[in-house]
Amino acid sequence: MIYSVIIPSYNRCKLLAEAIDSVLQQNFHALEIIVIDDGSRDGTAEMITQRYPQALYSQVRYFRQSNQGPAAARNRGIREAKGELIAFLDSDDIWLENKIQTELLLLERFPEADMLAGNASTFVENKLRSKDTFAQREILFNQQQPRFFDWSIKIMQLGPVCCTSGMTFRKTALLLLGSNPFDEALRLDEDWDLEFRFFSQFKGLLYPQIICTRRVFNDGTRHFYSASGQTKSIKEQQQIWQQQKNIISRYLGNPKWNDDTEQCFQQRKEQLTELLIQNI
């Protein structure tokens, strides 16, 4: 079984190296690291060539494209992937050393799982924001045991349930969403949009172990939105609310939802509408 790890990156040369190294330090060797350089201008290509020469690091595969955003970069990585399992790692995040081994054991215990989502700690500008992201998102685990996603998880009404860098998919399931599973028209919340579609069709297993460190920097690499933790302008906040409303509108009437779930998402859409009206 091959693990394909997709790392999209834009102008994060130093952080990218730390992300790659965190994968290479896993106690698992049947893997490939697919770096999608989304139009960087900071010497990323030279860093990859010098730090990871193919003679020594054949598992590191590098691809460059014009800047198209994280959704397009991840889709390119999926197309290039050779593995049966596809994991994502953002270029400013790092995996803890037990990440892959933890997931292999979980796949043995839960062979029906189509996706795994691990927990993370979160740092903003190197300051701890949350030591337990799932707890911050009020996702509960019975006696710290894994649980399958269900639509009662309230945070889904507000944004993504999972940390993208903690998500691992069976490739066969992911590709059933289409040749481009991530919506490339979205530059924000593309992971949330994918969750709506994936969780409507497949089983996602959430587990409470922290296997990833999310790191957020106001480093100027985001073209269409500011970094998490940064003060949002009224215009940017309106764009976020409008996009969230649009995403929810796509999925209202989901046949997998019961009446209560449908009502909760309808109410959230109405709340977003009111916020947009109040902040014109």
C-alpha angles and dihedrals in degrees: 000000000000123000113213112200114196118202117182113196140183121182095332101117098152096039091046091059090053090050093050092047091053089059094045089053092061115113090241128086107185092089144108126208112213112197114194109196103205097204100302120182099189102088096273093142092051091047092053092049094048101038099038108032111186092236089066103022107038089152091068108085119187127202128175128203138163115277107282104147135259096292093056091043092052091047090052089051091051090053091051095045119112098183132100089226123052120199128180129217123179113225094242094051132077134208123230114239097255097052101107096038090051090053096046089056090048092052089054091051095042108031089164091066114110093186138020124209120191130197127257144195115229130218125185114199088345092304119118110251099168130001090195115033095185091052089049088053089049094243106155129208124199106236089338092294123143118264134197118244116260131176093251089080099110099204089069087074091060105036145308120348095202137051106242091222089058096052124106121177136192101244093223091059096042093053091053085073087065139273089293106039093178117067104242092200089070121080093176132039091012086137091054091050090052091049091057091056098038097047090049091061110023144039117260118192117208118199128191101221113111107237102155140050113216112207122191122192131177088229101144094250095118113086100186106031142022126255122275111274093028121119110262123221117231089251094052093046090051090052090051093049092047093050092048090050091050092050094049090047090057092062105036109123093037105170090216091063124089120221093268093053092047090050092050093053091044089053091049090052089052091049090053090049090054092048090053092049093047093050101046 
